[in-house]
Amino acid sequence: MSHHASPAMKLLAAPFLLMLAALVVWPLATVLIDSFSKGGVWSLGNYAEILTSAYYGQSFVNSLLISAVTTAIGVLFGFLIAVSLRYRSGGTRRIAMALANIGANLAGVPLAMALIFLLGLNGTLTIVLKASGLIGSFNVYSLTGLIIAYCYFQIALAVLLIIPVLDGIETELEEAASLIGVGTTRFWLRVGLPVVGRQMVAITTLLFANAMGTYATTLALTGTSVNVITIRISELVSGDVFSDPNLANAIAIALFLVLLVPIVVSQLLLKGDKR
Amino acid sequence: MTTTRHPALTTTLWFAAILLLLPVLATFLNSIATGWTGGILPSGLSLDAYQTILLDARFQSALLRSTIVAGLALFLACLLIVPAVIAAHFYWPTLDTWMARLVILPYAVPTIILMVGYLRVFSAPPLQLGGQPIVLVLTYVPLCFPMFYINVKNSLQALDTTELFEAGRLLGISDARLLRRVILPSIFPGIALAIVLNFAGLMSEFVYARMLVGGQFETLQMYMFAQRDLSGRLSSVIVTVYFLITLLITFAAFRLVWRTETKS
């Protein structure tokens, strides 16, 4: 845009910047500052406790494990679904986008409840699978249950994010490849995937962050029984016997760093892409 | 499209669709079954449980609370975010670049992290509002930012405004007047889409509702959480009704997109 810079017009953004300062920067700053406070004095004690405690270490390991597995599944299926939708009519694509949007919004309490109806002790699918002798028993209130639950919104989110990225690959390119005898699978492995590689890395980091920060689905499905990072944070601030808000601050900062590093790296990669 | 359909891809699509719809189907089946004979087929079907839930005052109040909180937050978000995106687009490229980066904020800073900070911020002056519903209205505003930025920015980019501003200057019409009379009406579909999509997102918010305000102001999500151990039939009705609400909102959003697409 090449308009004459008009300083008065910049004032239109002032209320927004104030809001950002009050509702994003300020709370984040308090989390950071309070994370260095233990028993009323400045110290690295909270961080030392996270690093030495097997309990909090395990919560990070569990969160990382669930997030890595469901991100891989999400990206793989999201990519396959997005590729399949390229060969479909606009109507089918629109319905699929709407379904993926609904899937992403159902994450949380309703998703956990729906999965219990499907895979719980008396779940519809549990009964079918048991009757057919395929499984002896299945416990949905477990780490496996959480992985299945996360997969639902991870795949939905992946589809929503990948479809626009694939639109960047011209159909002419694919048709040309098809004319010289390059099959669909080879085209996507050799041409399609490398073209959108950096964007796929960025999407992967977002999916990973999405899983790491998941709380509602986890709490509604497994309560506090599976030791993951978000459940630990919420317990430390909820004001009962486990309460230690400053330790929660330190864990929140640790989580923030785990998410920030891959996101920043992938965004820098994307920037290099545009040049 | 002339490219041949790959059979494996078709299978993937069907497999995914069935897998993703299974929990919804199981929930719906539970909500209309009057009892089970031990197998997978119910002994009878009825919609009675729907009447029970839809007429339940607690459900109605929760739905109303969520709608009001989301509505107020969206009103505030419109007032704060839309002018800023417009100002950044036309007059402040540096801010625009930063806004584009901020779109990933909800991923980089999950609500669970901000929630810990909000507990502190809202527990002392000048924002000593701890536990009051207004806290939800305020904390929901930043959550609306990415959808507003993406959709308003898309609408702005679709306009050819350089000539418009030059013509305006020749005729002595101020930028402010042009923004209000020409730009704002033409980006309205983008704003409307952002509102609808954000509304669905805010209705599904749980972390702030539970940790910052809690059960004394029961939102729809908190109501569902409290009722999850209810008889399978009633809680499955609640999930089905919630699913239908989300379906309705999404359908409205996609109609908006479709209408603007066919117009242009």
Boltz contact constraints between the chains, C-beta under 6 A:
constraints:
  - contact:
      token1: [A, 1]
      token2: [B, 90]
      max_distance: 6.0
  - contact:
      token1: [A, 3]
      token2: [B, 90]
      max_distance: 6.0
  - contact:
      token1: [A, 3]
      token2: [B, 165]
      max_distance: 6.0
  - contact:
      token1: [A, 6]
      token2: [B, 91]
      max_distance: 6.0
  - contact:
      token1: [A, 9]
      token2: [B, 87]
      max_distance: 6.0
  - contact:
      token1: [A, 9]
      token2: [B, 91]
      max_distance: 6.0
  - contact:
      token1: [A, 10]
      token2: [B, 87]
      max_distance: 6.0
  - contact:
      token1: [A, 10]
      token2: [B, 91]
      max_distance: 6.0
  - contact:
      token1: [A, 10]
      token2: [B, 92]
      max_distance: 6.0
  - contact:
      token1: [A, 12]
      token2: [B, 83]
      max_distance: 6.0
  - contact:
      token1: [A, 12]
      token2: [B, 87]
      max_distance: 6.0
  - contact:
      token1: [A, 13]
      token2: [B, 84]
      max_distance: 6.0
  - contact:
      token1: [A, 13]
      token2: [B, 87]
      max_distance: 6.0
  - contact:
      token1: [A, 13]
      token2: [B, 95]
      max_distance: 6.0
  - contact:
      token1: [A, 15]
      token2: [B, 80]
      max_distance: 6.0
  - contact:
      token1: [A, 16]
      token2: [B, 80]
      max_distance: 6.0
  - contact:
      token1: [A, 16]
      token2: [B, 81]
      max_distance: 6.0
  - contact:
      token1: [A, 16]
      token2: [B, 84]
      max_distance: 6.0
  - contact:
      token1: [A, 19]
      token2: [B, 80]
      max_distance: 6.0
  - contact:
      token1: [A, 23]
      token2: [B, 142]
      max_distance: 6.0
  - contact:
      token1: [A, 24]
      token2: [B, 142]
      max_distance: 6.0
  - contact:
      token1: [A, 26]
      token2: [B, 121]
      max_distance: 6.0
  - contact:
      token1: [A, 27]
      token2: [B, 114]
      max_distance: 6.0
  - contact:
      token1: [A, 27]
      token2: [B, 117]
      max_distance: 6.0
  - contact:
      token1: [A, 27]
      token2: [B, 118]
      max_distance: 6.0
  - contact:
      token1: [A, 27]
      token2: [B, 121]
      max_distance: 6.0
  - contact:
      token1: [A, 28]
      token2: [B, 117]
      max_distance: 6.0
  - contact:
      token1: [A, 30]
      token2: [B, 117]
      max_distance: 6.0
  - contact:
      token1: [A, 30]
      token2: [B, 120]
      max_distance: 6.0
  - contact:
      token1: [A, 31]
      token2: [B, 116]
      max_distance: 6.0
  - contact:
      token1: [A, 31]
      token2: [B, 117]
      max_distance: 6.0
  - contact:
      token1: [A, 80]
      token2: [B, 12]
      max_distance: 6.0
  - contact:
      token1: [A, 81]
      token2: [B, 16]
      max_distance: 6.0
  - contact:
      token1: [A, 84]
      token2: [B, 9]
      max_distance: 6.0
  - contact:
      token1: [A, 84]
      token2: [B, 12]
      max_distance: 6.0
  - contact:
      token1: [A, 84]
      token2: [B, 13]
      max_distance: 6.0
  - contact:
      token1: [A, 87]
      token2: [B, 1]
      max_distance: 6.0
  - contact:
      token1: [A, 87]
      token2: [B, 3]
      max_distance: 6.0
  - contact:
      token1: [A, 87]
      token2: [B, 5]
      max_distance: 6.0
  - contact:
      token1: [A, 98]
      token2: [B, 250]
      max_distance: 6.0
  - contact:
      token1: [A, 98]
      token2: [B, 254]
      max_distance: 6.0
  - contact:
      token1: [A, 101]
      token2: [B, 250]
      max_distance: 6.0
  - contact:
      token1: [A, 102]
      token2: [B, 246]
      max_distance: 6.0
  - contact:
      token1: [A, 102]
      token2: [B, 250]
      max_distance: 6.0
  - contact:
      token1: [A, 105]
      token2: [B, 200]
      max_distance: 6.0
  - contact:
      token1: [A, 105]
      token2: [B, 204]
      max_distance: 6.0
  - contact:
      token1: [A, 105]
      token2: [B, 246]
      max_distance: 6.0
  - contact:
      token1: [A, 108]
      token2: [B, 204]
      max_distance: 6.0
  - contact:
      token1: [A, 108]
      token2: [B, 206]
      max_distance: 6.0
  - contact:
      token1: [A, 109]
      token2: [B, 221]
      max_distance: 6.0
  - contact:
      token1: [A, 109]
      token2: [B, 224]
      max_distance: 6.0
  - contact:
      token1: [A, 109]
      token2: [B, 225]
      max_distance: 6.0
  - contact:
      token1: [A, 110]
      token2: [B, 239]
      max_distance: 6.0
  - contact:
      token1: [A, 110]
      token2: [B, 242]
      max_distance: 6.0
  - contact:
      token1: [A, 113]
      token2: [B, 228]
      max_distance: 6.0
  - contact:
      token1: [A, 113]
      token2: [B, 239]
      max_distance: 6.0
  - contact:
      token1: [A, 114]
      token2: [B, 23]
      max_distance: 6.0
  - contact:
      token1: [A, 114]
      token2: [B, 27]
      max_distance: 6.0
  - contact:
      token1: [A, 114]
      token2: [B, 239]
      max_distance: 6.0
  - contact:
      token1: [A, 115]
      token2: [B, 23]
      max_distance: 6.0
  - contact:
      token1: [A, 117]
      token2: [B, 26]
      max_distance: 6.0
  - contact:
      token1: [A, 117]
      token2: [B, 27]
      max_distance: 6.0
  - contact:
      token1: [A, 117]
      token2: [B, 30]
      max_distance: 6.0
  - contact:
      token1: [A, 117]
      token2: [B, 236]
      max_distance: 6.0
  - contact:
      token1: [A, 118]
      token2: [B, 22]
      max_distance: 6.0
  - contact:
      token1: [A, 118]
      token2: [B, 23]
      max_distance: 6.0
  - contact:
      token1: [A, 118]
      token2: [B, 26]
      max_distance: 6.0
  - contact:
      token1: [A, 124]
      token2: [B, 26]
      max_distance: 6.0
  - contact:
      token1: [A, 127]
      token2: [B, 40]
      max_distance: 6.0
  - contact:
      token1: [A, 128]
      token2: [B, 40]
      max_distance: 6.0
  - contact:
      token1: [A, 174]
      token2: [B, 3]
      max_distance: 6.0
  - contact:
      token1: [A, 178]
      token2: [B, 3]
      max_distance: 6.0
  - contact:
      token1: [A, 184]
      token2: [B, 6]
      max_distance: 6.0
  - contact:
      token1: [A, 206]
      token2: [B, 107]
      max_distance: 6.0
  - contact:
      token1: [A, 209]
      token2: [B, 107]
      max_distance: 6.0
  - contact:
      token1: [A, 210]
      token2: [B, 107]
      max_distance: 6.0
  - contact:
      token1: [A, 213]
      token2: [B, 110]
      max_distance: 6.0
  - contact:
      token1: [A, 213]
      token2: [B, 112]
      max_distance: 6.0
  - contact:
      token1: [A, 215]
      token2: [B, 112]
      max_distance: 6.0
  - contact:
      token1: [A, 215]
      token2: [B, 207]
      max_distance: 6.0
  - contact:
      token1: [A, 216]
      token2: [B, 206]
      max_distance: 6.0
  - contact:
      token1: [A, 230]
      token2: [B, 112]
      max_distance: 6.0
  - contact:
      token1: [A, 233]
      token2: [B, 112]
      max_distance: 6.0
  - contact:
      token1: [A, 237]
      token2: [B, 116]
      max_distance: 6.0
  - contact:
      token1: [A, 237]
      token2: [B, 119]
      max_distance: 6.0
  - contact:
      token1: [A, 248]
      token2: [B, 116]
      max_distance: 6.0
  - contact:
      token1: [A, 249]
      token2: [B, 116]
      max_distance: 6.0
  - contact:
      token1: [A, 252]
      token2: [B, 113]
      max_distance: 6.0
  - contact:
      token1: [A, 252]
      token2: [B, 116]
      max_distance: 6.0
  - contact:
      token1: [A, 256]
      token2: [B, 113]
      max_distance: 6.0
  - contact:
      token1: [A, 259]
      token2: [B, 108]
      max_distance: 6.0
  - contact:
      token1: [A, 260]
      token2: [B, 108]
      max_distance: 6.0
  - contact:
      token1: [A, 263]
      token2: [B, 108]
      max_distance: 6.0
